Each structure stands twice: as structure tokens, then as C-alpha cells.
Amino acid sequence: MAKSIFKKNNITGATVSNGTTSQSDFSNTSQSSFSKNTQNSNGRSWTTSKVSGKTKNQLKNAEKKFSSPYANQLNSAVSNITNRKAFSYDLNEDSLYKQYAENYKNLGNQAMQDTMANASTLSGGYGNSYATTAGQQAYNSYLQQLNDIVPTLYQQARSNYDSETSNLYNKASLLQGLDSEAYQRYSNNRSYYADEYNNEWNRNAVTHSKQTDTSTQIQNSS
């Protein structure tokens, strides 16, 4: 039996079968005599084959451990999702709010000065409590407009956070798909060269047999 060169069910070597058959025929020729015939057959068969070195190397390379080219990127994307902080909103950290606040304050100051100037004109150019109050009211009006826009800024910040989170999930999903496709190509390639190995083994297979026959006939007479 030749030694095995392929794992599992791909075996190069001898396939052996042993069989024994016997046949006995007893016949009475008379009350005082009989004959006994005995025949035995013993046999063995085996199959050998060969596979080229090129095919062996191709299968060996195809069966190397799978290594995904997207593993690092996928791990990073998953880490960004799992370590992402929960949403929170701070006006003082919102750059857009700071821009709005600066604009509304400037507009408020301008409105206050204009209102006080108009009130002073009505009083002959002299400042009075009415002018001051009117100017402050004009300024506060713009501050109120700034406060009214805060919910909108909050909602926009929340929307941006959700969009960024969705993008992280989409990126991870894309990388996971690419990783799966890479493994499928690896698996298909491995199966292809395993089939090539088996096909070549089968094409080159040769069956051998060895048969030994022993026939014995014994006749006794009395």
C-alpha cells in the first residue's frame, strides 16, 4: 500500500479488497461411497496514482490561513462605533451658536443706540430714563431672538450626531461586506484547486490486482 499524500478523502495509495469464496458439493454415489469437492479463492486489489508538483503547490498555497486585507479597517470602524460617546449639547461648545450670539449682540447694541438716540432727539437732545429703557428693550429683543434659535441649533446638532453615527455604521457594513467577499474568493480558490488535485489523481489512477487460487478435491470411497 502506497503512503497517503493528501488529507482526508484524497488518498494516494492502495485500495485493498480481500475476498474468500467456497463452494462444497456433496453427492452420495451409493450407500457405501461418497465424494467431497472443495474450492477456495483468495484475492487482493489496490489503486495507485500520482499528482504533479505544480498541482500540489497550488493546493498548498490555496489552503494557507485566510488573512483579510480589510481586518484592520473593520476593527477600527467597529471600535469607533462601540466607543462613541452619547449625544450631549453645550451652547458654549457650539461654534454655530457663538456666531449667532455675536451677530445678535451686535445687532442688539446697534438697535439700543439707535433707539436711545431717537428718544434723546424727542427730548431735545438730552438723555432720560425713557431713552435708556427703550434702548435696553431694543437690545433685549435681539437677545430673545438668540434664545429662540437655541432649540433649532440643538436639533441641528442632534441631526449631525445621528448622521455621523449612521456614517460609521455604513462604513463598518461596507468593510464587512468586502471582508466577506474576500473570504468567499479565498474559499472558492481553495475548492477549485482541491478539485484540480482530485481530478488529476483520478485521471492518473491505476488499479492493480493479485489473485491466488487454491483448488482442492478430496474423494473418499468405502
C-alpha positions in Angstrom: 0.0 0.0 0.0 1.5 3.4 -1.1 1.6 6.1 1.6 -1.0 8.9 1.8 -0.1 12.3 0.3 -3.5 14.1 0.7 -5.6 14.8 3.7 -9.0 13.3 4.5 -10.5 11.5 1.5 -7.8 12.4 -1.1 -5.5 9.4 -0.7 -2.8 8.2 -3.0 -2.0 4.5 -2.3 -3.6 1.1 -2.3 -7.2 0.3 -2.0 -7.3 -3.3 -1.0 -10.1 -5.7 -1.0 -9.9 -9.3 0.3 -12.4 -12.0 -0.5 -12.9 -15.7 0.2 -15.4 -17.8 -1.6 -16.0 -21.5 -1.0 -18.2 -24.0 -2.6 -18.9 -27.5 -1.4 -20.7 -30.2 -3.3 -21.6 -33.4 -1.5 -23.2 -36.2 -3.5 -24.0 -39.7 -2.5 -22.9 -42.2 -5.1 -24.1 -45.2 -3.1 -24.7 -46.2 0.4 -21.1 -47.3 0.7 -19.3 -44.4 -1.0 -19.3 -40.5 -1.3 -17.2 -37.7 -2.9 -16.3 -34.2 -1.5 -15.1 -31.3 -3.7 -13.7 -28.0 -2.1 -12.6 -24.9 -3.9 -11.1 -21.7 -2.2 -10.2 -18.3 -3.8 -8.2 -15.5 -2.1 -7.6 -12.1 -3.8 -6.3 -8.6 -3.3 -6.6 -5.4 -5.3 -5.2 -1.8 -4.9 -5.2 1.5 -6.7 -2.2 3.8 -7.1 -2.0 7.3 -8.6 0.2 10.4 -8.8 -0.2 14.2 -8.8 2.2 16.7 -10.3 4.3 19.0 -8.1 2.6 22.1 -9.6 -0.8 20.9 -8.6 0.4 20.1 -5.1 1.9 23.5 -4.7 -1.2 25.3 -6.0 -3.3 23.4 -3.4 -0.8 24.1 -0.7 -0.9 27.8 -1.4 -4.7 27.9 -1.6 -5.0 26.2 1.8 -2.9 28.8 3.6 -4.7 30.5 6.5 -7.0 33.3 5.4 -5.9 36.8 6.0 -8.3 39.6 5.3 -7.0 42.8 3.8 -9.8 44.7 5.5 -9.3 43.4 9.0 -7.6 46.4 10.4 -10.1 48.9 8.9 -13.0 46.8 10.0 -11.8 46.6 13.6 -11.2 50.4 13.6 -14.7 51.1 12.3 -16.3 48.8 14.9 -14.2 50.4 17.7 -15.3 53.9 16.6 -18.9 52.7 17.0 -18.6 51.0 20.3 -16.5 53.8 21.9 -18.7 56.6 20.6 -19.9 59.0 23.3 -23.5 59.5 23.9 -25.0 62.7 22.4 -24.8 65.9 24.5 -25.2 69.5 23.7 -23.4 72.5 25.2 -24.2 76.0 23.9 -20.7 77.2 24.9 -19.1 74.5 22.7 -21.3 75.1 19.7 -19.4 77.2 17.2 -22.6 78.0 15.3 -24.2 79.3 18.4 -21.2 81.5 19.1 -21.6 83.0 15.6 -25.3 83.7 16.1 -24.6 85.2 19.6 -22.0 87.5 18.2 -24.3 88.7 15.4 -27.4 89.2 17.6 -25.4 91.1 20.3 -24.0 93.4 17.6 -27.5 93.9 16.2 -28.8 94.5 19.7 -26.2 97.1 20.6 -26.9 98.9 17.3 -30.6 98.8 18.0 -30.2 100.1 21.5 -28.0 103.0 20.4 -30.4 104.0 17.6 -33.4 103.8 20.0 -31.7 105.9 22.6 -30.7 108.4 20.0 -34.2 108.8 18.7 -35.5 109.1 22.2 -33.0 111.8 23.0 -34.0 113.7 19.9 -37.5 113.8 21.1 -36.4 115.3 24.4 -34.2 118.0 22.9 -31.0 116.0 22.8 -30.9 115.2 26.4 -30.8 111.6 27.7 -33.5 110.5 30.0 -34.8 107.3 31.6 -37.2 106.7 28.8 -34.4 106.6 26.3 -32.4 104.3 28.4 -35.4 102.0 28.9 -36.3 102.0 25.2 -32.7 101.2 24.2 -32.5 98.3 26.6 -35.7 96.9 25.4 -34.4 97.0 21.8 -31.2 95.2 22.9 -33.2 92.6 24.8 -35.4 92.0 21.8 -32.3 90.7 19.9 -31.2 88.6 22.8 -34.7 87.0 22.8 -34.3 86.1 19.2 -31.0 84.5 20.0 -32.7 82.4 22.7 -35.5 81.4 20.3 -33.0 79.9 17.9 -31.4 77.6 20.5 -33.9 74.7 20.0 -33.1 74.8 16.3 -29.4 74.7 17.0 -29.9 71.8 19.4 -31.9 69.9 16.8 -29.3 70.6 14.1 -26.5 69.4 16.4 -28.5 66.2 17.2 -29.1 65.6 13.5 -25.4 66.0 12.8 -24.6 63.5 15.5 -27.0 61.0 14.2 -25.7 61.4 10.6 -22.1 60.8 11.8 -23.2 57.7 13.7 -25.1 56.4 10.6 -22.0 57.0 8.5 -19.9 55.0 11.0 -22.3 52.1 10.7 -22.4 52.3 6.9 -18.6 52.3 6.7 -18.5 49.2 9.0 -21.1 47.5 6.9 -19.2 48.2 3.7 -16.0 46.9 5.2 -17.8 43.8 6.5 -19.2 43.1 3.0 -15.7 43.5 1.4 -14.3 41.2 4.1 -16.9 38.6 3.3 -16.3 38.8 -0.4 -12.5 38.4 0.2 -13.2 35.2 2.2 -15.5 33.9 -0.4 -12.9 34.3 -3.1 -10.4 32.5 -0.8 -12.9 29.7 -0.2 -13.7 29.3 -3.9 -10.0 29.3 -4.8 -9.3 26.6 -2.3 -12.2 24.5 -3.5 -11.0 24.9 -7.1 -7.5 23.6 -6.5 -8.8 20.8 -4.3 -11.0 19.7 -7.3 -8.0 20.0 -9.6 -6.0 17.8 -7.3 -8.7 15.2 -7.1 -9.4 15.2 -10.8 -5.7 14.7 -11.6 -5.5 12.0 -9.0 -8.4 10.2 -10.6 -7.0 10.6 -14.2 -3.8 9.0 -13.2 -5.3 6.3 -11.1 -4.3 2.7 -11.9 -5.9 -0.4 -10.4 -3.8 -3.4 -9.6 -4.9 -6.9 -8.6 -3.4 -10.1 -7.4 -5.3 -13.3 -7.4 -4.3 -16.6 -5.8 -6.5 -19.6 -6.5 -6.3 -22.8 -4.5 -8.5 -25.8 -5.5 -8.6 -29.0 -3.5 -10.6 -32.0 -4.3 -10.9 -34.9 -1.9 -12.6 -38.2 -2.8 -13.1 -40.9 -0.3 -14.6 -44.3 -1.2 -15.7 -47.0 1.0 
